[in-house]
Amino acid sequence: MMELKPIQQSFSVAYAYKLYFTNGLFDTENTLFRDIMATYKPNSTSKVLFIVDDGVVKKHKDLLAKIDRYCNTHKKTIQLTQSIIVKGGEQTKNSEKSLNKVLKGVNENGICRHSFVVVIGGGAVIDMAGYAAAIAHRGVKLIRIPTTVLSQNDSAVGVKNSINIFGKKNFIGTFAPPYAIINDNNFLTTLQQRDWIAGIAEAIKVALIKDASFFDYVRKHTRELREREMEPMQYTIYRCAEMHMQHIAGGGDPFENGSSRPLDFGHWAAHKLEHMSNYKIRHGEAVAKGMALDVTYAHLTGLIPAQVLDQIITVMQQIGFDLQIPVKTDSEINELLNGIQEFREHLGGELTITLINGIGKKYDVHQIDMEVMKEAITHLNNRSKLNVA
C-alpha cells in the first residue's frame, strides 16, 4: 500500500483594530462613526444592524432617534437596517433568548460578512452580541460601543465574546477581534454609582500586576474617582485600556493557548461569586472581592508584607468597594473554593493562579493551599467588618 505522508499547512493572519474616544458619538455633526464606517468601503454604503442595551435606552431616551437621524444624515455611508433592544446585565448571557434575537436580526436584515453589527451597552451585552456576530456566517464585522466604565476599560477592548451555560461564566465563546471600539464619555454620566465604581476594579487589577506608577495614580485620586470627576476617570479608563491592549498584542498569547492568564488576576473567585449570587454582584464588584482575597492570601503565604496588603485594601475601600466575601457556612466556602478547579478547567492545562509579590509585580502559582485560603477569607471578612464599623 502506498505510504501517504502528512500534509502540513501553516499560515498567519494579522489583526488590527483601534479604540477611539469621543463625546456625543451620534450627534450629526460628529463624523467619527461615519468616518470609521468609510474606512471599510470608502465609496460605498454598508449595512448596519444596531444591538442596544435596554438599560442604556432607559437612561438615554433619545438614543434610538439620534441613531436614526445620524444614519439618515450619513446615508451615503451607512444603511441602517434595524435597532434591536436586548436585556442588559449578566442575565442576557444566561440564556439563548438574547442571542437568538440577535441572530434572527442578522438573518432577517441580510447582514453578511461585509455588513456590521454595532453593539451599544455594558460588558455583558457586548459579550453576547459579539458572540452572535462571531458565529453568524462564521463571522460578521463587529463595532463595540461600550457604555460602562468596566466595558470601556476592560471587557470591550479585548478579543473575547461569550455567553454563560451549565452555571459557568463564559463557558461558550469565541476569540474574534472587533473592527473597532468607540468610547463615548457621555454614556458614563448616567451610570449608577455602583457601576461607576465597579469598573475601577479592572484598573486596579492591571495596575497591581503591571504598573506600580498607575496604582499610585489611582491611590492619589481615590476621592476624585469616587466622586465622579470625569478627568481622572478618563485617564484611568485610557491607561487601563491601553495596558489591556498592549498585553493582548505583546503578551505572546492573544488567544490564551497557554496556562497563564494574568489579566484574570482575582477572577477565579470573582466568577464564582457572581454565579453564587445569581449575578446580583456586578463583575467589577466581584473582581474587587477576588483581588482582595488573593492579595490577603499572598500576604499570608509571605509574598507581600502587611503594609502592601494594607495599602491595596485601603485604596479599594476608599473608592467605595465592599470587600466582604459573602460566604458563611462550610458548604458555601467549599463551593467558592471549587471555583479554583473550575478556573483551571476553563483555561485547561496546569493550574495557574496569578498573584502578586509586590505592587506592579505579578507572580504565578500552580497550587493553592486551601486551608490558607480559608484563613484568608476569615481574615478579609474580619477586616471588612472593622472597616464598616
Secondary structure by P-SEA (a helix, b strand, c coil): cccccbbbbbbbbbbbbbbbbbccccccccaaaaaaaacccccbbbbbbbbbcaaaaaaccaaaaaaaaaaaaacccccccbbbbbbccccccccaaaaaaaaaaaaaacccccbbbbbbccaaaaaaaaaaaaacccccbbbbbccccccccccccccccccccccccccccccccccbbbbbccccccccaaaaaaaaaaaaaaaaaccaaaaaaaaacaaaaaacccaaaaaaaaaaaaaaaaaaaccccccccccccccccccaaaaaaaaaacccccaaaaaaaaaaaaaaaaaaaccccaaaaaaaaaaaaaaccccccccccaaaaaaaaaaaaaaaaaacccbbbbbbccccbbbbbcccaaaaaaaaaaaaaaaaaaaac
